[in-house]
Amino acid sequence: TADTFKQIADKDKTVKAFLALNEDDAAKTAAAIDAAGVDADKVLAGIPVGIKDNIVTDGLTTTAASKMLANFVPIYDATVVKKLKDAGMVIVGKLNMDEFAMGSSTENSAMQTTTNAWDKTKVPGGSSGGSAAAVAAGEIPAALGSDTGGSIRQPAAFNGIVGFKPTYGRVSRWGLIAFGSSLDAIGTLTRSVRDGAHLLNAIIGEDERDTTTVPRDPEDLGRNIGKGVKGMKIALPEEYLGKGVDPKVAAQIEKAAEQYKAMGATVETVSLPHTKYAVAAYYIIASSEASSNLQRFDGIRYGYRAKDVKNLTDVYVKSRSEGFGSEVKRRIMLGTYSLSAGMYDAHFRQAAKVRTLIARDFENVFKDYDLIMAPTTPTTAFKIGAKVTDPVTMYMNDILTIPVNLAGLPAASVNAGFVDGMPVGLQLIAKPFAEATIFQAAAAFE
Ligand code: GLN
């Protein structure tokens, strides 16, 4: 662990990915593992891992990159953290993100600006930007992130690493600070595909504390790694290579399709016709759920409380006005509006219907195909400051990742080469609980 913390001290000066370090505790855990000797079945024992700062860690500050939680020290571990500890992993610290996971560049953090591992003038993506940049910069080999609309896959793409968002219900959300509960998924960011499978294997499983988790027989999600893609049927949706996608990025994905064909897969163009409505539906659903989930931050129970208050209303209004950043407030207002009595039918109900149509688009394709391949993002990483003042442009950056969350599907981003020196992400999407197929195809490409 001393080496890991030296790496972090050195590289994090420019990357600025860590919000908290767990140095004493990590040293103790590592020493205990050394003393006990490594059990051959425990492939992850002694390996350092970083945790996105919206996943609660017992005794270690968890802020969700918000002023609201700047001094919040949880008294329990999220299920995923407990599972990593049981696997013998060493939790090294907490990673920067967009406040409450709302954003695509980590610039919405109330704490600090994280930089892309390949170019410090560019964003690391978001919202799990700290997790991705720390792994890509070589500070740590692996990290956990969360993905509500692309927040694992997009930063993985921008930093040239492997990001995996599992099927909704595969991994417990207990201890994840909720954003959009019907969309949120905890997943992994690693340098290699195999590492991703090991890390995801460690955190999956039904959890009585999260009733949306699905009971499944034990399985090794990496079991098909090395089998190649011969005979695999891969779909390439035309909507994901069309307008708004940088032609150089599209060309890189078409090159990846040729590589898959050369390895014996068939790749055919398909249509996901409702893709164009996904961003609009997502921002209504995610913001509605967020407006409800964030009600708990009232200045009373825990978190930030404003000074100079005259009455109870003041406590609520001032604490929330001062504690939340502007993007979070924008989402709360949008969500509250969409759910309000007069607007619910026109907005929330419509969005829920669109969500069903998007899920059906995918179901239709998966009748005939094993996998969908597409770019993860329309462009490579953009400059810090370029989009932060223009929310709609920022929202459009997620157009290729959002449909997957609306449909609850598993998807990964792996590196597909570089355009002008910046990494391009190849997104691989499968039907529910077919993570093993994604790992199989991802490993063949690596
Ligand atoms: N960028 C998207 C948003 O701002 C997705 C975020 C996420 O996946 N947490 O909502």
Residues whose N, C-alpha, C, O or C-beta is under 5 A from the ligand:
A	BS01	LIG	A101 M102 G103 S104 G126 S127 S146 D147 T148 G149 G150 S151 D398
